[in-house]
Amino acid sequence: MKYLIRTVGSLACVVFPLVVAAQSAPKAAPAQAKSGAEQVAAVAPAPSTAEVVKKSAAPAKNAVKTLTGYVLNEEGKPLAGATVISEKGEVITTNADGQFMIQSTAATPVLRASYAGYQEMQLPINTLHPTTFRLDPIENYQKQLKKQSKAANKAWKN
């Protein structure tokens, strides 16, 4: 098995540069042969394996980044079930530890975190290190919720 893998790897190192060279070589118009004349084909030299590796190692423009972090309340306790939304509209919720994981292709992704009774927070993410959202509570949230509930009940009855 090792021999097979080594053989295929060696073959790929030999064939791949030749294929790349053939694809990138300029196409010349076929020369018309005169009677008794020899045709000579010009072949461009194949790039070295190091050049091919350098070209393929360039980072992709739309690389997928995995962003992780936590959503905490003002006391630093995790908020399980908090909503995290990416700029493209992908919505996820945090686990029991307040942790989230979301993927983005944006150069500088912007995430929004929200939770019932807490103010929404939006942050641009410039690093792949875990991000922490600390959400502050909305003042008089219970009173506002109670008013809305009473108004909804009143509208339902009528």
C-alpha positions as CSV (number, residue, x, y, z in Angstrom):
1,M,0.0,0.0,0.0
2,K,2.9,2.4,0.9
3,Y,4.5,1.6,-2.5
4,L,1.2,2.5,-4.3
5,I,0.8,5.8,-2.5
6,R,4.5,6.7,-3.1
7,T,4.1,5.8,-6.8
8,V,1.0,7.8,-7.3
9,G,2.6,10.8,-5.4
10,S,5.7,10.6,-7.6
11,L,3.6,10.4,-10.8
12,A,1.5,13.4,-9.7
13,C,4.7,15.4,-9.1
14,V,5.8,14.6,-12.7
15,V,2.5,14.9,-14.5
16,F,1.1,18.0,-12.8
17,P,3.8,20.5,-13.9
18,L,3.5,19.2,-17.4
19,V,-0.2,19.6,-17.5
20,V,0.1,23.2,-16.1
21,A,2.7,24.0,-18.6
22,A,0.6,22.7,-21.5
23,Q,-2.4,24.7,-20.4
24,S,-0.5,27.9,-19.9
25,A,1.6,27.7,-23.1
26,P,0.5,30.1,-25.9
27,K,-1.3,28.4,-28.7
28,A,0.7,28.9,-32.0
29,A,-1.0,28.7,-35.4
30,P,0.0,25.4,-37.1
31,A,2.7,25.9,-39.7
32,Q,2.0,24.7,-43.1
33,A,4.4,22.0,-44.1
34,K,6.3,22.4,-47.4
35,S,7.2,19.3,-49.3
36,G,10.4,17.8,-47.9
37,A,10.6,20.3,-45.0
38,E,10.9,19.2,-41.4
39,Q,8.6,20.5,-38.7
40,V,10.1,21.6,-35.4
41,A,7.9,22.0,-32.3
42,A,8.9,24.4,-29.6
43,V,8.1,23.3,-26.1
44,A,8.2,25.7,-23.1
45,P,10.1,24.5,-20.1
46,A,7.9,23.1,-17.3
47,P,7.8,25.1,-14.1
48,S,9.5,23.6,-11.1
49,T,7.5,21.8,-8.4
50,A,8.3,24.6,-6.0
51,E,6.8,27.2,-8.3
52,V,3.6,25.2,-8.7
53,V,3.4,24.8,-4.9
54,K,3.9,28.5,-4.3
55,K,1.1,29.4,-6.8
56,S,-1.4,26.9,-5.2
57,A,-0.6,28.0,-1.7
58,A,-2.1,31.5,-2.2
59,P,-5.1,32.1,0.1
60,A,-8.5,32.1,-1.5
61,K,-10.4,35.4,-1.5
62,N,-13.6,33.9,-0.1
63,A,-12.0,31.6,2.5
64,V,-14.5,30.3,5.1
65,K,-13.7,31.5,8.6
66,T,-15.1,29.8,11.7
67,L,-16.0,32.4,14.3
68,T,-16.6,31.3,17.9
69,G,-17.4,33.1,21.1
70,Y,-19.8,33.6,24.1
71,V,-22.9,35.6,24.9
72,L,-22.9,36.7,28.5
73,N,-25.1,38.9,30.7
74,E,-23.9,41.9,32.6
75,E,-22.7,39.7,35.5
76,G,-20.7,37.5,33.2
77,K,-23.1,34.5,33.3
78,P,-23.8,32.6,30.0
79,L,-27.0,33.3,28.2
80,A,-28.3,29.9,26.9
81,G,-30.5,30.3,23.8
82,A,-29.2,33.8,22.8
83,T,-29.5,34.6,19.1
84,V,-26.4,35.3,17.0
85,I,-27.0,36.6,13.5
86,S,-24.3,37.0,10.7
87,E,-24.4,39.8,8.2
88,K,-25.6,37.4,5.5
89,G,-28.6,36.5,7.7
90,E,-27.5,33.1,9.1
91,V,-29.1,32.7,12.5
92,I,-27.9,30.4,15.3
93,T,-28.5,30.1,19.0
94,T,-26.0,29.6,21.8
95,N,-25.7,26.4,23.7
96,A,-26.2,25.9,27.5
97,D,-22.7,27.5,28.1
98,G,-23.6,30.6,26.1
99,Q,-21.1,29.5,23.3
100,F,-21.7,29.9,19.6
101,M,-19.9,28.9,16.4
102,I,-20.7,30.4,13.0
103,Q,-19.0,30.4,9.6
104,S,-18.5,33.5,7.4
105,T,-16.8,34.3,4.1
106,A,-16.7,38.1,4.7
107,A,-13.3,39.8,5.1
108,T,-14.5,41.5,8.3
109,P,-17.6,39.8,9.4
110,V,-20.2,41.7,11.6
111,L,-22.2,39.7,14.1
112,R,-25.3,40.7,16.1
113,A,-26.2,39.1,19.4
114,S,-29.6,39.4,21.1
115,Y,-31.6,37.9,24.0
116,A,-35.0,38.7,25.4
117,G,-34.8,41.4,28.0
118,Y,-31.3,42.5,26.9
119,Q,-30.1,45.2,24.5
120,E,-28.9,43.9,21.1
121,M,-25.1,44.2,20.4
122,Q,-23.3,44.4,17.1
123,L,-19.6,43.8,16.7
124,P,-17.2,43.6,13.7
125,I,-14.9,40.6,14.1
126,N,-11.3,41.2,13.2
127,T,-9.8,38.1,14.7
128,L,-10.4,34.4,14.8
129,H,-10.0,34.3,18.6
130,P,-13.2,33.7,20.6
131,T,-15.4,36.9,20.8
132,T,-17.4,37.8,23.9
133,F,-20.7,39.7,23.7
134,R,-21.7,41.2,27.1
135,L,-25.4,42.2,26.8
136,D,-26.9,44.8,29.2
137,P,-30.5,44.4,30.4
138,I,-33.2,46.7,29.1
139,E,-34.5,49.0,31.9
140,N,-38.1,48.4,33.0
141,Y,-38.4,45.4,30.6
142,Q,-40.9,43.7,32.9
143,K,-43.2,46.7,32.8
144,Q,-42.9,47.1,29.1
145,L,-43.7,43.4,28.6
146,K,-46.7,43.6,30.9
147,K,-48.1,46.6,29.0
148,Q,-47.7,44.9,25.7
149,S,-49.3,41.8,27.1
150,K,-52.3,43.7,28.4
151,A,-52.7,45.5,25.1
152,A,-52.5,42.3,23.2
153,N,-55.1,40.7,25.5
154,K,-57.4,43.7,25.1
155,A,-57.1,43.6,21.3
156,W,-57.8,39.8,21.3
157,K,-61.0,40.2,23.3
158,N,-62.4,42.9,21.0
